[in-house]
């Protein structure tokens, strides 16, 4: 099950859920530069991959892209890296 769904359906207090959510977001979200580094490619190549729809950011604004690390992992697994 998705860790976010598990968290919201858990018996934890609101404060515990808030803390756990912060941790999950820090583990699961990665910015543009971090994604390029994680993939082992340049930022220019990452921009090309986004345009080619190989990788899709969770948030895609002109000066701000955020990716799910699990999406990048899935891409790497599919690519066979």
N, C-alpha and C positions, 0 to 999 in steps of 0.2 A: 504494500500500500504506500502511497505517496506520503513522505514524512510530514508535509504541511497538513494534509488531511488528518493523519494520525494525531498530530498535535492539537488540532481544533476539536477533535472528538475525545481527547483524553480527559481524565478526571482531575487534571492539575488545576491549581488556582489561577486566577487571571494574571497575577504577578509572575507565577512560574511559566505560564504560557508566553507571556511577553518576553521574558528572559530567554526561553527556549527558541522563540521566533527570531530574536536578534541573532542568536548563535547560528540558527539554520540559514538565515539570510547571508551572514558573513561567510559561511561555508559554501553556499550554493550560488551566490551572485559574483560575477566577475566583470570588471570594466573592460573597455576597448583595448587598452594597452596590455592589461593583464591577460586578456584572451589571446592576443597575438603572441605574447610570450609563452603562454601555456601550450599553444599550438606549435610553437617553434618556427613562426613565420614573421615576416615584417608587417607593420601596420598597413602598408600599401597592399600587400597580398591579402590581408584580412578584408580590406575594403573591396577588393576584387571578388573575394568569396561571397561577401554580402550581396554585391550586385548580381552575382551569378546564382544567388539563392542557395548556395551550398550550406551556409550557416546563417541563421536568422537571429538577430538580437531580440531579447525579450522586450526591451525598450529601445526604440530607434528614433532618436531626435537628431537634428543636424549636428549638434555639438556634444551629444551624449548618447552613448550606446551601452547597454548592459546585457550581459548574456547569462544564461543558466549554465553552470559548470556541467551539469548532466547532459545538456544538449551538445556541448563541445565534446564531452566524453563519448557520446553516441556517434558523433561525426567521426571521431578518431577510430572508434571501433569499426564503423562501417568502412572507413578508408583502409583499415587493416594495419594501422600504425602501432 
